[in-house]
Amino acid sequence: MTETLRGPAVDGGLFRRALAAHAAGVVVITAQNEGVPAGLTATSFSSVSLAPPLVSFYVDQGSSTWPSMRPADHFAVNVLAGDQGELAARFARKGADRFAPPTRWRPGAFGAPLLADASAHLICRPHSATDIGDHVLVVGLVVEATVHGADGPLLYHQGRFGSFVPHD
């Protein structure tokens, strides 16, 4: 265990296993900086505020992708549908050419890359970024939102992607 200001913190391995029991929605955050698209998979996406419309996600400070995305003046949140697990995995892989085929995308408003077949797209202007632990908390102001369908969401649970099956 590591020490915190108030006492010992839980072991990192146990913490990771406990969090794996929580299913999380999956998005791909995309941006263009100097005409070069970049993107990463996030399972930490969340709404923050309705007025003003703010959303957030966390990115690892060691991310090799985040430094190229951070200076962008806009980013897109691509809310993935239940059948887009391979797309999420592609954007989570290190060293992959994430925007090469078979990825289908187009530039959206303000140049933010929009992934094809996503359930929804949110175009955001960066609002704030704060270092917290070994991650960066990124908050964006939503300036455009488009909902494309009511397909079930892509979820991440126990280290795997899957889709949502509602109860009757």
N, C-alpha and C positions, 0 to 999 in steps of 0.2 A: 504494500500500500504506500501511497505517497501522502505527504503531509499537506494539509491546507491550513488556512488561518484558524479554522475551528476544530481541527482534528484530522484524523486519517481519511483519505478518499479511497473509494473502492478501486481495486486492481483493474488496470486497463483491459485485460482479457475478459474478465467477468463482466465489466461494463459493456463491452462490445457484444458479448453473448446475450446479455439482457436486452440490449437495444434491438438485436436481431429478431426478437419476439414481437416487435412492433412493426406492423405493415405501414409502408410509406408510399405516397404517390410519387411518380417519377416525371421529371421535366428535363428538357435539355435547354440550357441557357446558351444563347448564341449572340455574337457581336461581330462587327467588322471594324478593324482598325487599319487605316491607310489602305483600304481596299482588300485586305486579307481576312477571310472569315475564320472564326474560331468558335469553339463550343465545348461544353462539358455537361455531363450528366449530373443532376442533383436530386437527392431524395429529401432534402431539408427545406424545400419550398413551402412558403406559408403566406397567408394573407396577414397584413399588419394592421391596416386601418382602412375604413370606408371613406372617410372625409378627412384628409385627402386620400385618394386611392393608392395605398402603399402595399408592396409585397416584399418578401425577403427570401434569401437563401444563404447558405454557408458554403464556403469553398476552403479547402485545405490550403494553408499558407505555403506548403511545398508544391502546390500545383504548378506544372510546367505550362499550362494553358492560361491560367488567370492573368499573368503579367501582360499577355498580348491583348486580353479583353478589357482590362481595367481602364485604359485611357479612352475607350470608346464613349461617344456622347449618347448612345442609346444601346440597349440590349433587348433581345426578345426572350420571352419565356414560352417555350413550345411545350404545351401540356400534352403528354403522349397518351395515345389510345392503347387499349389492352393488348393489341396485336403488334405493338412496336418494340418488343423486348430486344430484338437484334439491333435496332437503331440505338436504343439506350446503351446496350453493351458496346457498340462501336464508339460512341462518344465518351465512354468511360475508359477505353483502352489507351494506354500510353503509347505514343509514337505512331498512332494510326492516322492516315489521311482521312479524317472524318467527313469531309465534304466531297470526296471522290465517289463515283458510282460504287455501290448502288444507292447512296444517299441522294434523295431528290429534294431540292430546295430552291428558293428564289429570294432575291432581295425584297424586303418589305419596306415599310415606312422608315425613313431615316437610315436606310441601308442595312438594317438588322436582318440577318438571315432567318427565313421562315421555312421550317421543315414541312414537307408535304405530308398530308394525312393526319396531322396533329388534331386533337379534339378542340383545342383553342390556342390562340396566339395572344400574348400580351406584349405590347411594345412599351418599354420603360426608359425613363431618363434616370441616370444614377442620382440617388438622393443622399446616401451616406454609405460609408464603408468603415467598419470598426474592427480592429484586431481583438479577438476574444479567444483565449487559450491558443490552440494550434490552428485555429481557423480564422477566416475573415467573415464577418456578418455584413452582407450586402443588402441594402434597402433600395428599392426602385420606386419611382413615381410612375404609375401606369398612365400613359398618354393615349393609348389606343388598345382596344380589346375586340377580338373577333372570336365568336364561337362557331365551330364548323359542324359539330354533330353531337349526338348524345351517346356516342359509343362509351362503353365502360372504360375506366382508367387503367393505365399500367401501374402495377404495384410492385414494390420490392419488399421481400420477406424472406428471412432465413438465408440471405445471400443469393436469392434467385428472383427473377422477374416473373410475373404472372398477371392474370386479369382478375377482375372482381366478379363474383357471382352473388347476386342479391338473394336474400331470403324471400320466400313467397309472401 
